[in-house]
Every structure is written in C-alpha cells, then in structure tokens.
Amino acid sequence: MAAFKHQSTCVIHGGHDRTAPGSLATPLYQSATFVFPNCESGGARFAGEESGPIYTRLGNPTTDELERRMALLEGAEEAVAFGSGMGAVSGALLSQLSCGDHLVAAIGLYGCTHALISEQLPRFGIESTSVDFSDIHAVEAAIQPNTRVLYLETPVNPHLAVYDLDAIVALARRKGLLTIVDNTFMTPLLQQPLRHGVDMVLHSATKYLNGHGDVIAGVVCGRTELMAPVRMAIRKDIGAVLSPHDAWLILRGMKTLALRMERHNDNAMAVAHFLEAHPKVSRVYYPGLPSHPGHRLLGRQMRGAGGVLALELTGGYDTAVRFVNQLKLFSIAVSLGDAESLVQHPASMTHSPYSAEDRAAAGISDNMVRLAVGLEHIEDILADLKQALATCDETSNAVDLAGEETP
C-alpha cells in the first residue's frame, strides 16, 4: 500500500485492497464463516501458518480494510475493530489489567467508561483512582506500586478539558506505565496521540469516523505486541465483534471525514464565539477559544478544536432543561459526529452514572449543556440558539419563600 502524504487522501484510499476483482468500492463480505480449499489449508490458518479468513469473529476482509485504514491514520502498527466504542474501551483495558492491578483514570470520563472503571472492574479485583490530569503532580501522586495504566480522554467529555500528552507520556515512561487515550472527539485528522508516545489510542467509531448516525462501533490502535491480546484474547473470547456491514458503512463514511471535520470545526468555532458573548451564558467550554486553558495546545498537540462544546447558562437546572427543550434544529440525542446538530444535558444523561459528588468533582454542573455542532448552515444553527436563549429568563426559575414558582 502506497504511503500518502496527506491524511485527507488516506481517509479515502488507506488500506484499500486493490487486488479485489475490479471493485472501486470496498467489497462487503457479509459472511459468518469462510470456506477452506482443503483440510490442510484450514489447519494451517488456525495454526497461523497461512493467511486468510476463518470466521468473522476472528476477522473479516471488510473489517480488515477498516483496521488497516485506522492504523495508517493513527500511525499505528495495527488496529482492532469492535462492535461498539465501549467494546473498544473494555478491550483496551482488559487486555492490560488483571486482578490486583490498579489504574489511574482522568476525572470526567464518558459516563459508561466511568461506570466500567468504578463499578465493573472492581468486581474482578481491578481498582482505580480518578484525578485531574491537568495536574501532573496529582497524577503522579495517584500512582501506586500496582498501577499499570494511565487512562484518559482529551478533550474530555463533556467539558472539553485538554491534557498535555507529552507531559503525561513522560511521567508514564518514567514510572513504567502504559498510556491509553480516547481520541473520539478529535479523530486522527486533528490529533494523533501515538505520535506523542501514547501506547494505545481508541475511538468510538460511532461518532465522527462513521459520521452518519447509523452504526455502533469502536476501534483500538497501537503496537502489534499490544494489539495481539486485544485481538486474539479479548475480542475473540468476549466477542464484541464488529459486523462486516457496519465496517463497510464506516469505510464509506470516512471518505468524507476530512470535509466533514472542516465544517464541524468552523461551525463550532462560530457557535463558541456567539455563546461566549451572550449575556445568558455564564461560561463556554471550547478549546478553540483563547479563554479555554487547553487553547495553548492548539498547533502543538491538536490541529483543530473539534465540533463539540459545552456551555453553562446563567440560571440553574431548570434553565438548562428549558433551553434544551426549546431548541428546534438541534435534536436531543446523546451522540456526536453526525451531520445533524445534537444537544444533551450531561448531568441527567451521559454522565448520570456519576454520583452527584463525582459530577461536582469532575466539573459537570446541573446547568451545563453539551452541543455537538453539525453540518447545517451556520446561520440556521445560530438562529436556533438565539431563539432558545431568548426563552431562558432566569427569573422565571426563581422560587419564593413559600416554595412556589414566581410568575
């Protein structure tokens, strides 16, 4: 496979098998199992002495192309696709952690990732400590003799905190630890953690990689030595397998990834500037703004700020709910990366698995709203935000001393 200078070319051609009989588009191998030419060949494939498909839970030619493309985009030796983003998270962690091990996780992770780490892994004797990864001294203080992994998202869901990968990797190497980074919000086009020395990077391919809201998928990328247990132990034996049809849809969606990310970035930046100047918005979380602490890493670590931002309204919980419900163009849905603009309320939706105390520690307030800015015309997006904000009169949420709402 030829090496491409630009990733916008790689998202279209990377990993494509040109030996397929005359097909410009990736063939869809919608088959559970594969036929061997003879018994000896079947035995050789199971023994790893001969290449070729065996059974789709072990690998599929359509999925293989997606994995090759993702490895090229992330600068990895290999990639392993999963049937969901959480399958990828679980696969990455379970491949490296055993009973008695400990990991240090960033605060404010996606709610289901937090639940996996705080509720499920302890059932198997794997403990964790959550800290703010913007404080490298706090991360180092959380490391124990049995710590094996540092796990983080950057930017963080939902408040878009950005962590310095170079500093984190330097600490991990000094302590002999593995680093695993969720790169979903950025995609390989805006950030490549492996280039900064991170050991494993993962994505919810449901989001920007697919881009059309019709697939659930995940992928993990890294060195061959790390991907081998992810592929041949965790995915094979636990079975969070991506269907070839979903892999085919993601490959098709990725052909427009570069164009989509450019529009997502431009629209989100315009929205962030609009919201930061609005009197009913108390704070905007978006790394593209100079007011955001992570802005300093633009250019060095990130090539763009992405299409997701969060805001806090000047009112409380009721104001946030009213704002969400008044939006017309934005659909209320807990995803991102689609053509459509989406809105959700983290405290009651994606981060509801957190306790109130954990949400407070992670900086997820009741009046926070997350926007996944889509591909619509920016004038229509801003018009929808304006009309929804116009309904958010914070005084309408006031409660008098008798406990009744003030009219």
N, C-alpha and C positions, 0 to 999 in steps of 0.2 A: 504494500500500500504506500502510495506516494505521501511524502510529508508536505503539509500545507503551511504556508507562511502565516495565513490569517485564519482565525477561528471561524469567521463568518463563512469561509469556504468549507472548513472541517465539519460544521454542523449539517452540511448538505451531503458531502462526499465521504466523510470519515468512516472507515471500517466497511465500506460497501464492497460486496463480493462481485467483482466484475466477471467472474467465471460463470455466474448463473446464466442459463441459456437465453441471452438476448433481452433480459429484463432490465429496463431502466429503473423501474421502481423495485424496492426490496420485495422479494417473494415472501408470501405468507405461508409458512409451514404449519398448517393447522392439523397437527398430528400428535397424538399422545405417545406413540411408540414408533420405532423405525426398524426397517427390515434389514437384516444382515445378508450378504451374498452367500454365506455358508457358516457352518458352526464354528470353524476355526476363526473366522473374522469376528464373530460375536464374542468369543472368548478373549481375543486379542484386544478388543475395545474395552471390555471390562477390566482387563489387566493393565490398561493404559499403554499398551504396546502399539496400538493402531488408532489413528484419529478417526472421528466420525460419530454421528449422533447415535444415541442408545434409546433414551427415554426422556421426554420433555422435562421431567422433574430434575434430570441431571444436566440438561442442556438442549437447546433447540436452535437451528440455524438462523431463524429470525431474531431470537433473543441474543444470539451470539453477536450479530451485527450491532445491535444496540450497545452491548457491552464493549465492543471494540471502539465504537464511536465515543462513548463516555470516557474510556481510558485515554484516548487521544486528546480529548478536550481538557481533561483534568491533569494531563501529564503523568498518568499512572501507568504501571506495567499491566495491570488487569483491572477489570470491573466486574461486579457480580450484581445481577438484577434480581429484584424481589417483587412479590405481589402487592406490596404497599410500602409507604415510607416508614411505618413502624416496623415492618418486617426488616427493612434495612437497618434501622436503629438497633433492633434486637439482635440481628445477625452480627453487626459490628461489635456490640458489647459482649454478647455471649461467646463469641469466638476468642475473646481475650481475657475473660474473667471466669474464675472458678470459686467454689466455696472457700470462704476465708479471705477472699480478696476485698479490696476497697478501691473506690474511685472517687475522684473529686469532680463534681459537676457544677456548671455555672448556674446561678440563680436565674429564674425567669424563663426556663426552657418551655417549649411547647408542652401543653398540659398532659398529653398522653405519654410523652417522654419522661416527664416528671413522675407520673404515676408508675411507669415501668421501673424507674430507678428507686423510687421511695417506697413502693408497695410490693412489687413483684420480685425484684432481685433479692430483697432481704429474706424472702421465703426460701431462697436457695443459698443463704449464708453469704451474700454479697452486700456489703454495706457501702454507704456513700456519705459525703459531706458536700453541702451546697455553699458556694461562696461567690462573691462578686469578682469576676475575672478581670475587671478593670484595675483591681488592686493586686498586683503581682505578689506582694508580700503576704496578703491574705491567702492567696492560692498556695504559696509555699508553706505557710503555717498549717494549712489543712492537710498536707501530705503526711501520711503515716507510714510505718515500716512495711505494711502490707498493701500500700497503694500501688496500683498497676496502670491506671488510665486517668488522663485528664479529658473530660468531655465537655464540649461547648458548642453553642451556635454563635455565629457572628455574621451579620447583625442578629440580635436576639429578638425573638418573638415574645411579646408584641411591641416592646418599647424601643427597639432598634438600637440598643447599646452596641457599640463596636469595640471588639477586643483586639489588642496588638498581638498578632500571631507570632511575630519574630520574638517578642519577649516571652511568650508562653512556651514556644518551642525551645528556646534557650534554657528555660527552667526545667522543662521535661527531660531534655538530654542530660542536664547536669544531675538529675535525680534518677535517670534510667527508666523513664516512664513513656508510655505510648500516648499520643495525642489523637483524638478523634473529633472532627469538626463537621457539623451540619451546615452545608453550603446552599441550602434550598433557596434562600432569599436572593442570593447573588447570581446563581448559575455559574458555570465555568467561564462565561463570557465576561463577567465583572469581577470575579475573584477566583484564584486558584490556590487553595491552601497548601497543596502538596509542594508548590514552588517555594513556600516559606518553611518547608521542613516538616509539616504535619504528616503523620503516618497514615491516617485513613480519613477520607472525606466521603460524606454521604449526602444524598438528595432524596427528598420526596419528589419523584418524577411526575407525580400527580399534578404538580404546580406548573412552573414556567416551562420545564422541558417538554411536557405534552402540550400545555397551553390552551386546551380546548374544553377542559372540564368534563371529559368523558372517560377517564382512565384513573385507576388507583394503582400506583407503582412506586418502587424505590430502587435505589442503586447505591452500591458501596464501591469505592475506588481505592487502590493502594498498591503496594509492592506484592509481587507474586507470593512471597512467603507468608504474607498476612492474608491474602485473598484465598489461599488454599483451604484453610479451615472454614472460612466463611462459605465457600462454595461446596466443599465436599463433606463437611461435617454439619454445619448449622442449616444451610438451605436444603441440602439433600435429606437430612434426617428429620428436621422440623417441618419442612415442606411449604414455606412461604414463597411459592413459585409464581413467577410472572407468566401469564398466558402469552403464547406467541401472537395472538391477535392484538393484545394490549401493547406488546413490544412494537408491533407494526404501526399502531396508531401513534406511539411516541416518536418513532423514527420519522413518520410523516409530519408530525407537529414540529419536530426540531428543524426542519428545513426553513422555517420562518423565524426561528428563535432570535437571530441577530436583529432582524427588522422589528420584531415584537419588543425586545428588550429596549431598543432605542426609543420606541414610542412610550413604553411604560415609564422609563426614566424621565422623559420630557414632560409627560403629563403629571407624574408625581411631584416633580420639582415645581411646576406651576401651582399645583394644589397646595404644596407646603408653604410657598410664599404667600398665597392668598390667605390661608388659615392663620399664619403667624401674625398677619396684620389685622385680623378680625377681633373686635372687642369682646365677643362671646367665647373666644378660645383663649384659655389661660396658658397653654403650652403645646408646642408641636414637636414631635419626635421624628426627625428625619435627618440622616447623615449628610444629605446634600446641603443643609443649611449651616452657615458659619456658626450659628448659635449651638449646634449639636457638638458634644465633646468628641464624637467619632469623626468629625469633619477633617481632622488633621491627618487621618489615614487615607483619605481620598488621594489617588495618584500613587501612593506608595504601596498600599495593600489592595485597594478597591479601584476599579476603573469607572465606577458609577455608583450611585446611591440606591438604585433599585426602584421598584414600583410600589412598595409598601410603606405606609407611615401611620403614626398614631397621633391622636390629639386628646387633650383634656379640656373639657368645657368648663366655663366659669361656675356652673351650677353643680349639683350632685348627681346621684344615681338616676333620679327621675328625669333630669335634664338630658342625660346621655341616652336614656331609653327613648325619650320624645324625639330627639334628634335622629336616632337610627330609624324610628318608625316613620318619620316624615320624609325621608329620602325616597325618591321615586325612580331615578335612573339607577342608583346603587341597589343591588339585590342583597338582602340579608342572608348571608351564607358564610360558612366557616372554611373558606379556602382562599387561594390567591393564585395569580399567574394566568387567569383566564382572560379572554377578550373582554368579558363583561366586568364592570367595576363592582366590587363587593364590599360590604360593611359588616362588621360584627362587634359585639360587646365582650371583650376578653374575660372580664370578671365573672360573667354568668354563662359564658360559652366555652371558648377554647381553654381557658385557664380555671374553669370551675373545679377540676380535680385538686387544685391547691386549696389548702385551708386559708381562712381569712388572714391569719398571721403570716403564712408563707407568701400570699399575694402582696401583702404590705411590704415584706422584706424584699420582694422582687420588684417593687415599684409599680405594681399593677393596681391602679386606683379604680374605684367604682365609677368614676366619671371619665374613664379612658375609653376611647373608641378607636378601633383599627380600621383603616381603609386600605384595600387592595385596589389601586387605581388601574383601570382597564385601558382599552384601546379606543374608546369613543372620542369624539372631537372634544377638545379641552373646553370650548365654550359651553357645551352641553353639561359637562361634568361640573364646571364652576357654577352654572346656573342652578343645578340641583342642590349643591352645597349651600348656596346663598338662600334659597327658599326654605331649606330645612333649618338653617341657623336663625332665620327670621322668626321661627315659631318658638325658639328656645329662650323665652323670657324667664330668667332665673327666679324672678319674684313670684311666678306662678307656682313654684315648688315650695314656697315658704309655708311653714306650719305655725299656726297661732298657739298660744299657751293652752287652749282647750283641746289641742290635738287635731283641729280641723284645718283643712287647707284654706289658705287665704284666697279669696276670689280675685 
